[in-house]
Amino acid sequence: MGILSKLFGIGPKVDLGQLINEGAIILDVRTTGEYAGGHVKGSINIPVDQLKNKMSGLKKDKTIITCCASGMRSGAARGMLKANGFVEVHNGGSWASLKKYER
């Protein structure tokens, strides 16, 4: 696995739809303004620059799928969560690509 793959959480493909159907949390790390402009129904918005201070509100035993506008910030958020003991975290990339899995 290359350095970019590790950095952005790109790895073996997982079935995001299945994870969402099983109760995964969709964590949108865009700004509140971006989130207000459109988001996945049922997602949680914690901007990436606030994540470190707000991650205590997330459960470490839940599957989390991060998303943003393009996959860059969600990759960084995934890394932050993994570094802080969250085990099952996946970079979902763009929030728009997750809309098809809305509950």
Residue frames as a rotation matrix with the C-alpha (Angstrom) as fourth column:
MET 1
0.589 0.808 0.000 0.00
0.808 -0.589 0.000 0.00
0.000 0.000 -1.000 0.00
GLY 2
-0.212 -0.696 0.686 1.47
0.676 -0.612 -0.411 3.36
0.706 0.376 0.600 -1.03
ILE 3
-0.860 -0.221 -0.460 1.81
0.498 -0.560 -0.662 6.43
-0.112 -0.798 0.592 1.13
LEU 4
-0.772 0.633 0.049 -1.16
-0.574 -0.729 0.372 8.18
0.271 0.259 0.927 -0.49
SER 5
-0.105 0.739 -0.665 -3.31
-0.006 0.668 0.744 5.11
0.995 0.082 -0.066 0.06
LYS 6
-0.352 -0.095 -0.931 -2.40
0.873 0.325 -0.363 5.07
0.337 -0.941 -0.031 3.75
LEU 7
-0.980 -0.113 -0.162 -2.86
0.165 -0.919 -0.358 8.81
-0.108 -0.378 0.920 4.13
PHE 8
-0.626 0.770 -0.123 -6.29
-0.762 -0.569 0.309 8.97
0.168 0.288 0.943 2.56
GLY 9
-0.349 0.502 0.792 -7.62
-0.529 0.592 -0.608 5.62
-0.774 -0.630 0.059 3.73
ILE 10
0.388 0.409 -0.826 -7.82
-0.917 0.263 -0.301 4.10
0.094 0.874 0.477 0.30
GLY 11
-0.642 -0.592 0.487 -7.57
-0.650 0.757 0.065 0.37
-0.408 -0.275 -0.871 0.59
PRO 12
-0.928 0.345 0.141 -9.53
0.372 0.857 0.357 -2.78
0.003 0.384 -0.923 0.01
LYS 13
-0.605 0.766 0.216 -13.01
-0.434 -0.544 0.718 -1.94
0.668 0.341 0.662 -1.18
VAL 14
-0.882 0.470 -0.026 -15.79
0.259 0.438 -0.861 -2.28
-0.394 -0.766 -0.508 1.34
ASP 15
-0.387 0.844 0.372 -19.51
0.694 0.001 0.720 -2.26
0.607 0.537 -0.586 0.65
LEU 16
-0.988 -0.034 0.153 -20.43
-0.057 -0.829 -0.556 1.16
0.145 -0.558 0.817 2.01
GLY 17
-0.243 0.970 -0.019 -24.11
-0.659 -0.150 0.737 0.52
0.712 0.192 0.676 1.35
GLN 18
0.217 0.266 -0.939 -24.02
0.358 0.874 0.330 -2.61
0.908 -0.407 0.094 3.48
LEU 19
-0.688 -0.540 -0.485 -22.19
0.654 -0.172 -0.737 -0.79
0.314 -0.824 0.471 6.28
ILE 20
-0.841 0.440 0.315 -24.77
-0.466 -0.885 -0.010 2.00
0.274 -0.156 0.949 6.20
ASN 21
0.088 0.917 -0.389 -27.63
-0.446 0.386 0.808 -0.51
0.891 0.102 0.443 6.23
GLU 22
0.098 -0.157 -0.983 -25.99
0.671 0.740 -0.051 -2.11
0.735 -0.654 0.178 9.26
GLY 23
0.820 0.405 -0.404 -26.05
0.569 -0.496 0.656 1.22
0.066 -0.768 -0.637 11.11
ALA 24
-0.252 -0.967 0.016 -22.75
0.965 -0.253 -0.063 2.90
0.065 0.000 0.998 10.24
ILE 25
0.440 0.265 -0.858 -22.49
0.424 -0.904 -0.062 6.58
-0.791 -0.336 -0.511 11.13
ILE 26
0.273 -0.352 0.896 -21.93
0.871 -0.305 -0.385 8.92
0.408 0.885 0.223 8.19
LEU 27
0.306 -0.300 -0.903 -19.66
0.613 -0.664 0.428 11.69
-0.728 -0.685 -0.019 9.43
ASP 28
0.592 -0.035 0.805 -19.61
0.691 -0.492 -0.530 14.70
0.414 0.870 -0.267 7.10
VAL 29
0.113 -0.683 -0.721 -16.51
0.866 -0.288 0.409 16.78
-0.487 -0.671 0.559 7.85
ARG 30
-0.269 -0.122 0.955 -17.28
0.719 -0.685 0.115 19.74
0.640 0.718 0.272 5.58
THR 31
-0.992 -0.056 0.117 -17.95
-0.020 -0.825 -0.565 23.20
0.128 -0.563 0.817 6.99
THR 32
-0.479 0.873 -0.093 -21.39
0.412 0.130 -0.902 23.92
-0.775 -0.470 -0.422 8.43
GLY 33
-0.087 0.409 -0.908 -22.11
-0.643 -0.719 -0.263 26.15
-0.761 0.561 0.325 5.42
GLU 34
-0.703 -0.223 -0.676 -21.24
-0.681 0.484 0.549 23.39
0.205 0.846 -0.493 2.97
TYR 35
-0.933 0.359 -0.014 -23.33
0.337 0.860 -0.382 20.92
-0.125 -0.361 -0.924 4.96
ALA 36
-0.286 0.862 -0.419 -26.30
0.024 -0.431 -0.902 23.30
-0.958 -0.268 0.103 4.97
GLY 37
-0.273 0.105 -0.956 -26.09
-0.882 -0.423 0.206 23.42
-0.383 0.900 0.208 1.17
GLY 38
0.541 0.471 -0.696 -26.78
-0.684 0.728 -0.039 19.68
0.489 0.497 0.717 0.92
HIS 39
-0.525 -0.697 0.489 -25.92
-0.850 0.459 -0.258 16.50
-0.045 -0.551 -0.833 2.77
VAL 40
-0.615 0.281 -0.736 -26.76
0.004 0.935 0.354 12.85
0.788 0.214 -0.577 3.22
LYS 41
0.322 0.834 0.448 -29.94
-0.617 -0.174 0.768 12.46
0.718 -0.523 0.459 5.26
GLY 42
0.973 0.127 -0.194 -29.08
0.068 0.642 0.763 11.17
0.221 -0.756 0.616 8.74
SER 43
0.144 -0.989 -0.046 -25.42
0.638 0.128 -0.759 12.19
0.756 0.080 0.650 8.56
ILE 44
0.683 -0.083 -0.726 -23.61
0.624 -0.449 0.639 13.99
-0.379 -0.889 -0.255 11.37
ASN 45
0.602 -0.477 0.640 -21.71
0.300 -0.608 -0.735 17.20
0.740 0.635 -0.223 10.63
ILE 46
0.737 -0.542 -0.403 -18.47
0.281 -0.296 0.913 17.84
-0.614 -0.787 -0.066 12.48
PRO 47
0.888 -0.439 -0.135 -16.12
-0.357 -0.474 -0.805 20.05
0.290 0.763 -0.578 10.43
VAL 48
0.560 -0.715 -0.417 -12.66
0.540 0.698 -0.472 18.51
0.628 0.039 0.777 10.21
ASP 49
-0.344 -0.745 0.572 -11.09
0.003 -0.610 -0.792 21.48
0.939 -0.271 0.212 12.00
GLN 50
-0.010 0.419 0.908 -13.37
-0.942 -0.307 0.132 20.81
0.334 -0.854 0.398 15.01
LEU 51
0.506 0.306 -0.806 -13.11
-0.263 0.945 0.194 17.02
0.821 0.114 0.559 14.99
LYS 52
-0.462 -0.777 -0.426 -10.31
0.211 0.370 -0.905 16.70
0.861 -0.508 -0.007 17.54
ASN 53
-0.899 0.117 0.422 -12.36
-0.421 -0.493 -0.762 18.59
0.118 -0.862 0.492 20.13
LYS 54
-0.054 0.993 0.102 -15.66
-0.992 -0.043 -0.115 16.85
-0.110 -0.107 0.988 19.33
MET 55
-0.278 -0.062 -0.959 -14.68
-0.520 0.849 0.096 13.23
0.808 0.525 -0.268 18.71
SER 56
-0.983 -0.052 0.178 -15.48
-0.182 0.452 -0.873 12.33
-0.035 -0.890 -0.454 22.32
GLY 57
-0.210 0.978 0.013 -19.14
-0.767 -0.157 -0.623 12.54
-0.607 -0.140 0.782 21.26
LEU 58
0.229 0.208 -0.951 -18.61
-0.842 0.533 -0.087 9.63
0.489 0.820 0.297 18.84
LYS 59
0.702 0.072 0.709 -18.68
-0.505 0.752 0.424 5.99
-0.503 -0.655 0.564 19.89
LYS 60
-0.254 -0.935 -0.248 -15.47
-0.908 0.143 0.393 4.08
-0.332 0.325 -0.886 19.23
ASP 61
-0.629 0.029 0.777 -17.35
0.001 0.999 -0.037 0.81
-0.778 -0.023 -0.628 18.81
LYS 62
0.541 0.841 0.005 -19.50
0.085 -0.048 -0.995 2.09
-0.836 0.539 -0.097 15.91
THR 63
-0.182 -0.509 0.841 -18.57
0.940 0.160 0.300 1.89
-0.288 0.846 0.449 12.24
ILE 64
0.321 0.201 -0.926 -17.94
0.064 -0.980 -0.191 5.39
-0.945 0.002 -0.327 10.89
ILE 65
0.091 -0.247 0.965 -17.85
0.993 0.090 -0.071 6.47
-0.069 0.965 0.254 7.25
THR 66
-0.173 -0.226 -0.959 -16.28
0.282 -0.944 0.172 9.89
-0.944 -0.240 0.227 6.74
CYS 67
0.138 0.191 0.972 -17.19
0.990 -0.048 -0.131 12.11
0.021 0.980 -0.196 3.79
CYS 68
-0.265 -0.211 -0.941 -16.55
0.233 -0.961 0.150 15.64
-0.936 -0.179 0.304 2.51
ALA 69
0.453 0.420 -0.786 -16.61
-0.590 -0.520 -0.618 17.35
-0.668 0.744 0.012 -0.87
SER 70
0.428 -0.381 -0.820 -13.90
-0.834 0.183 -0.520 15.32
0.349 0.906 -0.239 -2.61
GLY 71
0.853 -0.146 -0.500 -12.41
0.242 0.961 0.132 12.78
0.462 -0.233 0.856 -0.20
MET 72
-0.119 -0.963 0.242 -9.39
0.143 -0.257 -0.956 14.80
0.983 -0.079 0.168 0.94
ARG 73
-0.334 0.036 0.942 -10.75
-0.818 -0.507 -0.271 16.11
0.468 -0.861 0.199 4.27
SER 74
0.740 0.651 0.167 -12.58
-0.656 0.644 0.395 12.85
0.149 -0.402 0.903 4.92
GLY 75
0.520 -0.663 -0.539 -9.27
0.293 0.731 -0.616 11.02
0.802 0.162 0.575 4.48
ALA 76
-0.508 -0.695 0.509 -7.64
-0.212 -0.472 -0.856 13.32
0.835 -0.543 0.092 7.01
ALA 77
0.068 0.638 0.767 -10.58
-0.967 -0.148 0.208 12.83
0.246 -0.756 0.607 9.39
ARG 78
0.854 0.196 -0.481 -10.30
-0.165 0.980 0.107 9.06
0.493 -0.012 0.870 9.04
GLY 79
-0.012 -0.963 -0.270 -6.64
0.320 0.253 -0.913 9.27
0.947 -0.097 0.305 9.99
MET 80
-0.500 -0.110 0.859 -7.43
-0.633 -0.631 -0.448 11.41
0.592 -0.768 0.246 13.03
LEU 81
0.510 0.784 0.354 -10.09
-0.838 0.360 0.409 9.00
0.193 -0.506 0.841 14.22
LYS 82
0.727 -0.303 -0.617 -7.87
0.152 0.946 -0.286 5.95
0.670 0.114 0.734 13.69
ALA 83
-0.330 -0.931 0.159 -5.03
0.094 -0.200 -0.975 7.66
0.939 -0.307 0.154 15.59
ASN 84
-0.544 0.205 0.814 -7.42
-0.787 -0.460 -0.410 8.18
0.291 -0.864 0.412 18.50
GLY 85
-0.843 0.017 0.537 -8.56
-0.313 0.797 -0.517 4.58
-0.437 -0.604 -0.667 18.87
PHE 86
0.318 0.934 -0.164 -11.48
-0.706 0.118 -0.698 4.35
-0.633 0.338 0.697 16.46
VAL 87
-0.416 -0.543 0.729 -11.16
-0.075 0.820 0.568 0.99
-0.906 0.182 -0.382 14.73
GLU 88
-0.253 0.441 0.861 -13.82
0.872 0.490 0.005 0.70
-0.420 0.752 -0.509 12.05
VAL 89
0.230 0.228 -0.946 -13.45
-0.085 -0.964 -0.253 3.92
-0.969 0.138 -0.203 10.04
HIS 90
-0.106 -0.184 0.977 -13.80
0.906 0.388 0.171 4.20
-0.411 0.903 0.126 6.27
ASN 91
-0.658 -0.119 -0.744 -13.25
-0.157 -0.944 0.290 7.12
-0.737 0.308 0.602 3.90
GLY 92
0.105 0.823 0.557 -16.46
0.617 0.386 -0.686 7.37
-0.780 0.416 -0.467 1.90
GLY 93
-0.671 -0.439 0.597 -15.08
0.742 -0.391 0.545 10.15
-0.006 0.809 0.588 -0.29
SER 94
-0.886 0.351 0.303 -17.57
-0.215 -0.890 0.401 12.67
0.411 0.290 0.864 -1.63
TRP 95
-0.673 0.714 0.192 -20.82
-0.216 0.058 -0.975 13.13
-0.707 -0.697 0.115 0.26
ALA 96
-0.005 0.699 -0.715 -22.64
-0.959 -0.206 -0.195 13.17
-0.283 0.685 0.671 -3.08
SER 97
-0.456 -0.227 -0.861 -21.44
-0.588 0.802 0.100 9.63
0.668 0.552 -0.499 -3.81
LEU 98
-0.988 0.100 -0.117 -23.06
0.154 0.637 -0.756 8.47
-0.001 -0.765 -0.645 -0.56
LYS 99
-0.549 0.832 -0.081 -26.47
-0.789 -0.548 -0.277 10.03
-0.275 -0.088 0.957 -1.33
LYS 100
-0.195 0.488 -0.851 -27.54
-0.663 0.574 0.481 6.82
0.723 0.657 0.212 -3.07
TYR 101
-0.580 -0.087 -0.810 -27.36
0.389 0.844 -0.369 5.03
0.716 -0.529 -0.455 0.28
GLU 102
-0.690 0.320 0.649 -29.65
-0.622 -0.721 -0.305 7.43
0.371 -0.614 0.697 2.14
ARG 103
-0.923 0.369 -0.113 -31.87
0.367 0.750 -0.550 5.76
-0.118 -0.549 -0.828 4.70
